[in-house]
């Protein structure tokens, strides 16, 4: 995905809060300018920075944070998916299975 910013971004920004990690990756910066009309007859020129971009959110202890920091280019298409043995994802799978059974008119 591409993203535009009005200010330059660091290659990787990691925020850890409440056991989760919020990872923002900005790679392959390109700079451009765009002109906008003002309220009057004038024009305003604004500089922007465009990046290959990814956001990753997951438990801090489950994400490879050191590797992401070292090799962010390898994580531009990465998406965190909970492991099957993660109790939270197991509960979600059971709820989904129950919902599908109810929709079929069956019981477990």
C-alpha positions as CSV (number, residue, x, y, z in Angstrom):
1,X,0.0,0.0,0.0
2,X,1.1,3.6,-0.6
3,X,0.7,6.4,1.9
4,X,1.3,10.1,1.7
5,X,2.4,12.4,4.5
6,X,3.1,16.1,4.9
7,X,6.3,15.4,6.9
8,X,9.1,12.9,6.4
9,X,8.6,9.6,8.3
10,X,11.1,7.2,10.0
11,X,11.6,3.9,8.2
12,X,10.0,2.1,11.2
13,X,8.1,3.4,14.2
14,X,7.0,1.0,16.9
15,X,4.7,2.0,19.8
16,X,4.2,-0.6,22.6
17,X,1.2,-0.2,24.8
18,X,-0.8,-2.6,27.1
19,X,1.1,-5.6,25.7
20,X,0.5,-4.8,22.1
21,X,2.8,-3.4,19.4
22,X,1.7,-0.9,16.8
23,X,4.3,-1.0,13.9
24,X,4.3,1.6,11.2
25,X,6.7,0.9,8.2
26,X,7.5,3.6,5.6
27,X,9.9,2.6,2.8
28,X,11.1,3.9,-0.6
29,X,10.4,7.6,0.0
30,X,9.5,9.8,-2.9
31,X,8.9,13.5,-2.6
32,X,6.6,15.7,-4.6
33,X,4.7,18.9,-4.5
34,X,1.1,19.8,-5.1
35,X,-0.5,23.2,-5.7
36,X,-3.9,24.1,-4.2
37,X,-6.0,27.2,-4.8
38,X,-6.2,29.7,-1.9
39,X,-9.4,31.4,-0.8
40,X,-8.5,34.4,-3.0
41,X,-6.7,34.3,-6.4
42,X,-3.5,32.8,-4.9
43,X,-2.1,29.3,-4.8
44,X,-0.4,27.3,-2.1
45,X,2.3,24.8,-2.8
46,X,2.7,21.9,-0.4
47,X,5.4,19.3,-0.3
48,X,4.4,15.7,0.4
49,X,6.3,12.5,1.0
50,X,5.0,9.2,-0.4
51,X,6.0,5.8,0.9
52,X,5.4,2.1,0.5
53,X,3.6,1.6,3.7
54,X,2.3,-1.1,6.2
55,X,0.8,-1.1,9.6
56,X,1.1,-4.2,11.8
57,X,-0.7,-4.6,15.1
58,X,-0.4,-7.6,17.4
59,X,0.9,-8.8,20.8
60,X,4.4,-7.4,21.4
61,X,5.7,-10.8,22.4
62,X,4.3,-12.4,19.2
63,X,5.7,-10.0,16.6
64,X,9.3,-10.2,15.4
65,X,10.0,-6.6,16.4
66,X,13.8,-6.8,16.3
67,X,13.7,-8.2,12.7
68,X,11.1,-5.7,11.6
69,X,13.4,-2.9,12.9
70,X,16.4,-4.4,11.1
71,X,14.7,-5.4,7.9
72,X,11.5,-3.4,7.4
73,X,11.5,-3.9,3.7
74,X,10.7,-7.6,4.3
75,X,7.5,-6.7,6.2
76,X,5.7,-4.4,3.7
77,X,3.2,-7.2,3.0
78,X,3.2,-8.8,6.4
79,X,0.0,-9.1,8.4
80,X,-0.1,-10.6,11.9
81,X,-2.4,-13.6,12.3
82,X,-2.8,-15.2,15.7
83,X,-1.5,-18.8,16.0
84,X,-4.0,-21.6,16.2
85,X,-3.0,-22.3,19.8
86,X,-3.6,-18.8,20.9
87,X,-6.6,-19.0,23.3
88,X,-8.2,-15.9,21.9
89,X,-8.2,-17.1,18.3
90,X,-9.4,-20.6,19.5
91,X,-12.4,-18.9,21.1
92,X,-13.1,-16.9,18.0
93,X,-13.0,-20.1,15.9
94,X,-15.5,-21.8,18.2
95,X,-17.8,-18.8,18.0
96,X,-17.6,-18.9,14.2
97,X,-18.3,-22.6,14.1
98,X,-21.3,-22.2,16.4
99,X,-22.6,-19.3,14.3
100,X,-22.3,-21.4,11.1
101,X,-24.1,-24.3,12.8
102,X,-27.0,-22.0,13.9
103,X,-27.3,-20.5,10.4
104,X,-27.6,-24.0,9.0
105,X,-30.3,-24.8,11.6
106,X,-28.2,-27.5,13.2
107,X,-27.0,-28.0,16.7
108,X,-23.5,-29.1,17.8
